[in-house]
Amino acid sequence: MVCMIARGPNYVNITDLMGSLMPSDVSKPAPAAQPRRGEEPMYELIELFFFAYRDFVGDADRLLEAYGFGRAHHRVLYFVSRRPGLTIAELLEILRITKQSLNRVLRELVDKNFVEIQAGALDRRRRQLYATPDGERLALRLASVQTRRFASALEQLGDWGLPSAKAFLEAMIDPQKASHDTAGRQEPPKRAGQAQ
């Protein structure tokens, strides 16, 4: 036997009855929390930063491709070239990568004669990294390509472009890491085999 329920203007179902007994925070969607100033996603800046980074590294990527290298090789070569005598431990701290990741990249750079590893003068257990002449040339070519992009962008910003860009990028670095990450930028380059 099938029972038919009339659904007229006075029809009520169990949901209607239970809904009135449920706490309001469950039966009604919670109003969206209003973000405080500065907490709203900055989508425009996020996208601009993404696209600027993509094009900035893309210039170097095309040059690295000819050597069979990638971005990890570029980062290692950049810091080894800029900070001759850098130890492997210091490089790991700067790049914040695993020793295993660094070893693969470093081995390729050493095998292709772009970086050399030397025992430390005072402590032979400390392995120090130096760019070879080929490594210096490649690092300079990569820096030149990226400098052209910076120069073109800064030219459009006028006199305050460079100080503003530097201030912005420095502010983006975590304060606890800033002093270590920016240390040694002004050191004069040393060649492989030079003492520290």
Protein Blocks (a to p, Z undefined) as FASTA:
>chain_A
ZZdddddfklccfklmmmmmpcfklmpccddddddehiaccfklmmmmmmmmmmmmmmmm
mmmmmnopafklmmmmmmmmmmghiafklmmmmnopafklmmmmmmmmmmnopaccdddf
klmmlccddddfklmmmmmmmmmmmmmmmmmmmmmnojmlmmmmmmmmmmmpcfklmmmm
mgoklpccddehiaZZ
